[in-house]
Amino acid sequence: MSIRVSPKVPAARYGRRSFLAQMVATAGALAAVGCTTGPGSGTGRRRNIGLQLYTVRDYMREEIATTLQRVADLGYTNVEFAGYFGQRPKRIREIVKAAGLRAPSGHVEFEQITQQPDLTIATALEIGHEYVVLGWLPQTARRNLDDYRVLANRLNQFARRIRSRAFTSSATVFGKVFMLCHDLYYIKEF
C-alpha cells in the first residue's frame, strides 16, 4: 500500500487516521525489511528505530507533544529533529522525555552554524543531541568548488567547537557528503 500526501494540503486537514495510516505504512515497510521490535521480532528485545521528524513536520507544527507520543506509540525509540517549531530547548527535552523517546540528533540550518555556532551548540546540548546535522545549503553557498572549500573550512571550525563539547557534527548536501575523517571534513561524491 502506498500513501501519498500532497505538500499543498494544509496540515489542519490531516487527521488522526491519515497520520496513523502513514505511520502504519512506514512500520510495515520496516517490518518487511526485518526492522521489527518487541515480541515476535525474533530477538525479544526492542531495537533503536528512529524517525526523522521532517517526515511528520506538518503534525509537529500543530502539536509537538501529541505527535511525538504517537511516534513513540508506533514503536519508534529515537527521533531526529528538523526544527523546533518555536519551542525552547528545555521544553523540547521535556516533551521528548515524556514520550519515552531519545533525540540523538537534529538538523540545523546553515545560518545557525555560520552565524550562531555557540547558540546552536548550546541548544543541541540542552535538548540532548549527540549529533548536529547540516542537511541543506542555500544556493549561494554551493555555486562552485571554491564555495565548497569555504564551506569545508566553516564546517571544520564548527566541528572544532563541537568536539570541545563532546559531540559530533555531520553534513549531507545534494549528492555530496562531507565526511568527518581525522577531525577534518572532506567532500566525497556518491
C-alpha positions in Angstrom: 0.0 0.0 0.0 1.3 3.4 -0.9 0.2 6.6 0.8 0.9 9.9 -0.8 0.3 13.2 0.9 0.4 16.4 -1.1 2.5 19.1 0.5 0.0 21.7 -0.8 -2.7 20.4 1.6 -2.7 22.4 4.9 -1.7 20.5 8.0 -5.0 21.2 9.6 -6.7 18.9 7.1 -4.7 15.9 8.3 -6.5 13.8 10.8 -5.6 11.1 13.2 -6.5 8.5 10.6 -4.1 9.8 7.9 -1.3 10.1 10.5 -1.8 6.6 11.7 -2.1 5.3 8.1 1.2 6.9 7.2 2.9 5.6 10.3 1.5 2.1 9.8 2.7 2.1 6.2 6.2 3.1 7.5 6.1 0.4 10.2 5.0 -2.1 7.6 7.9 -1.2 5.4 10.3 -1.5 8.3 8.9 -4.9 9.2 9.3 -6.0 5.5 13.0 -5.5 5.7 13.4 -7.1 9.2 13.4 -4.0 11.4 10.7 -5.1 13.8 10.7 -4.7 17.6 9.3 -6.4 20.6 7.9 -9.9 20.9 7.8 -11.7 17.6 10.8 -9.9 16.2 12.9 -12.9 16.9 15.2 -11.2 19.3 12.7 -10.4 22.1 14.4 -7.0 22.6 13.4 -3.5 21.5 15.6 -2.1 18.7 16.5 1.5 18.4 14.4 2.6 15.4 14.4 6.3 14.6 12.2 8.6 12.6 13.4 11.8 11.1 10.7 14.3 12.2 10.8 16.2 8.9 8.6 13.4 7.6 5.9 14.5 10.1 6.6 18.2 10.1 3.0 19.2 9.4 1.9 17.4 12.5 4.8 18.8 14.5 3.8 22.4 13.6 0.3 21.7 15.1 1.1 19.7 18.2 4.6 18.6 19.1 3.8 16.6 22.2 0.9 14.6 20.6 2.9 13.9 17.5 5.9 12.6 19.5 3.6 10.4 21.6 2.1 8.9 18.5 5.5 8.3 17.1 6.5 6.5 20.3 3.3 4.5 20.4 4.2 3.1 17.0 7.4 1.7 18.4 10.0 4.3 17.4 12.6 4.9 20.1 14.6 7.7 18.5 13.7 10.9 16.6 15.8 13.3 14.6 14.6 16.9 14.8 14.3 19.2 11.8 13.4 22.4 13.5 12.0 23.1 17.0 8.8 24.8 16.0 9.2 27.8 18.2 9.8 25.8 21.4 12.6 26.4 23.8 15.3 23.7 24.1 14.3 22.8 27.7 10.6 22.3 26.6 11.7 20.1 23.6 13.8 17.9 26.0 10.8 17.6 28.4 8.4 16.6 25.6 10.8 14.0 24.2 11.4 12.5 27.6 7.6 12.5 28.4 7.1 10.5 25.2 9.7 8.0 26.2 11.9 8.9 23.2 15.5 9.9 22.6 16.6 12.7 20.3 20.2 11.9 19.5 20.4 14.3 16.5 18.9 17.3 15.0 19.1 19.1 11.6 20.1 22.8 11.8 20.2 25.5 9.2 23.3 26.8 7.5 22.9 30.2 9.1 22.7 28.7 12.5 26.1 27.0 12.1 27.8 30.0 10.5 26.2 32.9 12.3 25.3 31.5 15.8 27.5 28.5 16.3 27.7 28.8 20.1 23.9 29.1 20.4 23.4 26.2 18.1 25.7 24.0 20.2 24.1 25.1 23.5 20.6 24.3 22.1 21.7 20.9 20.9 23.3 20.1 24.2 20.3 21.2 26.2 18.0 19.1 24.1 20.3 16.1 24.4 21.6 15.7 20.9 24.8 13.8 20.3 24.9 14.9 16.6 24.2 18.1 14.8 23.4 17.6 11.1 23.5 20.2 8.3 21.0 18.9 5.8 20.6 21.9 3.5 22.7 24.6 1.9 21.4 27.8 0.3 22.2 28.1 -3.4 24.7 30.9 -2.7 26.8 28.6 -0.6 27.2 26.0 -3.3 27.8 27.6 -6.7 31.3 26.3 -7.4 34.2 24.4 -6.0 35.6 27.4 -4.2 32.2 27.7 -2.3 32.6 24.1 -1.2 36.1 24.8 0.0 34.8 27.8 2.1 32.1 25.5 3.4 34.5 22.8 4.4 36.5 25.4 6.3 33.4 26.7 8.1 32.3 23.2 8.9 35.8 22.4 10.3 35.6 25.5 12.5 32.2 24.4 13.7 33.5 20.8 14.2 36.3 22.1 16.4 33.8 23.9 18.6 31.6 20.8 18.8 34.5 18.5 19.5 35.4 20.6 22.5 31.9 19.9 23.9 31.9 16.1 23.3 29.5 15.6 20.4 29.6 15.3 16.6 28.6 17.2 13.5 27.6 15.9 10.1 26.7 17.4 6.8 24.9 15.8 3.8 24.3 18.1 0.8 22.9 17.3 -2.6 24.8 14.3 -3.9 27.9 15.0 -1.9 28.6 14.2 1.7 31.1 15.9 3.9 32.8 13.1 5.7 34.4 13.7 9.0 37.8 11.9 9.0 40.6 12.6 11.4 38.7 15.6 12.7 38.6 17.3 9.2 35.8 17.4 6.7 36.3 16.3 3.1 34.0 16.1 0.1 33.0 12.6 -1.1 30.9 12.1 -4.2 28.1 9.5 -4.1 
